[in-house]
Amino acid sequence: MKKIILLLVVCNLSFASEGTKELKPGSAVTAFTIEDGFKLNEQAIKNLGISFNQLKGNGPWEIPKSALVRIKHSTGVYRKWDGWITLVFVHIVEQTKDSYLVRSIDLQSEDEIAVKGVSFLRMTEADLNSDTVDSCTH
């Protein structure tokens, strides 16, 4: 079921001239910029099972292993701030059986970190940043 919903998230994009992306009305993705990331509507967040935990204190922060994103030789977390979701790179300070202790100059107290549904955020971001037209948009 979640795979079908994700397809609906990424298939609601259309492409304007010069490779910029416009969002169709009713899309799960409600806003997107390369600089700020993307916004999802609340129903999409609920349907995809995405949840966030708020960071407390000045860090380093303990996060569950489910929150970490690995891309080639980099690690990061998805931060939600003012509704915008973006990948923030982190440095792993320590690892336990169930969690990581991380730090990042781009994170601060009160930021929200995705702890569930992270793979859906990664796929959505990858599609939004793709230079190719997804075949489901035609």
PEWOTA-V238828 format. One record per residue. PHI is phi as a letter, one per 40 degrees, with the letter a starting at -180 (999 if undefined). OMEGA is omega in radians with two decimals (none if undefined). Layout:
PHI OMEGA
PHI OMEGA
//
This chain:
999 -3.11
c 3.11
c 3.11
c 3.13
c 3.12
c 3.09
d 3.09
c 3.10
c -3.03
c -3.12
c 3.13
c 3.10
b 2.96
b -3.04
b 3.10
c 3.13
c 3.10
g 3.04
g 3.08
c -3.08
b 3.04
b 3.14
c 3.10
c 3.07
d -3.13
g 3.14
c 3.05
c 3.06
c -3.05
c 3.12
a 3.11
a 2.92
a 3.13
c -3.09
c -3.01
c -3.07
g -3.09
a 3.05
b 3.05
b 3.07
c -3.04
c 3.13
c 3.10
c 3.11
c 3.13
c -3.09
c -3.12
c 3.11
g -3.14
c 3.06
b -3.04
b 2.98
b -3.14
c 3.09
c 3.11
b 3.10
g -3.04
c 3.12
g 0.05
c -3.04
b 3.04
c 3.13
b 3.08
c 3.13
d -3.14
c -3.10
c -3.02
c 3.09
b 3.08
b 3.10
b -3.06
f -3.10
b -3.10
b 3.05
b -3.13
a 3.06
b 3.04
c 3.13
b 3.01
b 3.11
b -3.13
f 3.12
g -3.13
c 3.13
b -3.12
a 3.10
c 3.10
b -3.14
c -3.11
b 3.04
b 3.11
c 3.13
c -3.08
a 3.13
b 3.01
b -3.13
c -3.02
b -3.02
a 3.03
b 2.96
b -3.04
b 3.02
b 3.12
a 3.08
c -3.11
c 3.11
b 3.07
a 3.12
d 3.14
g 3.01
c 3.08
b -3.10
b 3.09
c 3.13
b 3.07
b 3.14
g -3.07
c -3.13
c 3.09
c 3.08
c 3.13
c 3.13
c 3.11
c 3.13
c -3.14
c 3.13
c -3.13
c -3.12
c -3.13
c 3.07
c -3.14
b 3.10
c 3.10
c -3.05
c -3.12
c 3.14
c -3.12
b none
//
